[in-house]
């Protein structure tokens, strides 16, 4: 089963393959990229996606990974296996390919098996042929010529050739410089004719130079003669050259036999290198488009991707963030062939409450782009490519994808636009009806396919029913949609027929959608809204362009009352939806502000507590020092009293010094009593009972309510459960909010603000931001850090990848001044290196 070529061309998948091929490193992988086709097997699609994901993770950690100097030498290896002789340049390419295979194999086998199992498996198919590689490098030079060291015989022959050539040149040089030949030579030079060294002799002096004539000039005035004196030397030189050529051919033939014997391994090396390079090309293309890996949904027996031994993702293993999503859900999807900096993202889904989506709206508003984006991203995902979208995004594997987009009328076939579209639609319906789906196959609430069901289909129709009478065209479009519902396929269609809006609204399994239009600027916004049909803007546009108000009102009055009411209702719904979206945005902004204020106040409170504790400790230390000094003076006075002889004068001086020391000691003690908090007074007969577990108290230092879990009377502290966390607090910081159950009285305290904290969230220690835009980082990272702090995490790992380093810089700019972060640094090399930042949070 395969996707039709017409669908691939209609959705421009060949252009995706061409752009992918630009990221390949050699011709074999380029051929694979240009021949890449979507798979219709769930297991194969997941394997392809996993391999691309591993390749992207590898590039994030080691950006310089490549297949090196690999070349497609399969034809040369097969030629050698058939007994052919390869030339020196081909041997250089074979050696380079074997070196690339050996290097890449060693590098991949060092990776962590748990993180890169498929790449390591591919590396196992790369052969290691160091003997052949070394023999080629010993035999062939960098220029592709056989080196003298290739064999002892070749070295001897080339030495003799150099000697023979030197003798030949020396003899000829003596002849042309001799005075006896100067009159006979046209020029005193040595040249070559027919592979023999000759001298140019004047035709008139032919008899003066004995030798063999090999050539003459065009005018006949010059004869090129090989003198008899050098004939033997020339012969010797030529004989040695022939012997050298024979030895070179023998060496190349022997080396070709070695390559031919290993041709199967060399071919396997090229094909494995091409497969790995294709995976790396997919990863580079994904990085260029800021893609994400889609979740591949398996709609087989058991529904939502039942887990199997082949490693397929099952229903129980679906992450909570995506398990509730429909099987086709593209978040902020972008058409990969458009400018990624200017394209407006589209969020689209199918398969939950509806299977068919009907998009209405103005021309050039983005309907066809949304249609093509859905189909093209499905093709990319099934080909193993990551998709230009945001997480979460998920797709099922479609056995059939059909697309009828654009005006394909043919003058030669005498087909109109309508006839062309209808011919395509008929072909699609016939192809789907070959394998009808029984009614009992599709579950009523989730549209899950049973194991014996035919392949799932995706149908994309542009301008359904267009090109003919509007009444008949709308009726045909309605009938086609009903047939697609019976065939249980997923589908997206665009139309201008207003009648289909009400049909979609009233038909289960069909949903309206629209592309928005700004009446003020008379321009489309390219935003897709699912759940609301598009409304007519013709009268509003005409008014904005300056058409007479009388003509506009006259046109409005000619519209059927029901149609006008529908348009007014749609306008009201659009306004209410815009107001609701504005309110949601405002609420999100207020929530973000509240979180920032909460964090800032918490930081200020911690800073105040630290400063107060530091000042109190400094004051206590100062008082202790002064008291120690007074005690020292008293000790010295006592020692002097025992050691000196008594006299009236000394007694008077001692008495005065005792008085001064005593006064100072009283002053220090008084200051210490003021600095230390006074001990709690004994409870009066009507005073409340001491705090005990179960009491609800106000923690005055943070202004939050909590419940006492335990009391430590010796330390004067209590463990208090406040919202989702527990804190240990001094008893003096607690104020009872209400009496315990054993007293029939209630203590009323002044009103305090009541804050109900949510339970600590379940937050992962790793936060993946790879593929994000820089503008998305600040708010989402701030929210994640808040959740991580409330969850009690001590340290988190922030995945941003290496790439150009821009995303890493944005992340670290956020961390630099964040009140919840104490330190941050790059991860260790094996843990991601510069592609991962490890941040330490403040203690709770």
PyMOL commands that set and color helices and strands:
alter all, ss='L'
color gray80, all
select helices_A, chain A and resi 5-10+13-21+27-34+42-61+74-81+88-109+117-123+130-139+148-150+152-176+179-182+203-208+228-261+263-289+315-317+367-382+417-433+439-441+470-486+499-506+538-545+549-558+561-643+648-675+731-733+774-790+806-816+829-831+833-835
alter helices_A, ss='H'
color red, helices_A
select strands_A, chain A and resi 185-193+196-202+211-216+222-227+295-297+299-300+303-304+328-333+346-350+354-360+390-396+400-404+457-461+490-494+509-518+523-530+696-699+704-712+717-722+725-730+734-736+766-768+795-799+821-826+836-841
alter strands_A, ss='S'
color yellow, strands_A
deselect
rebuild
show_as cartoon
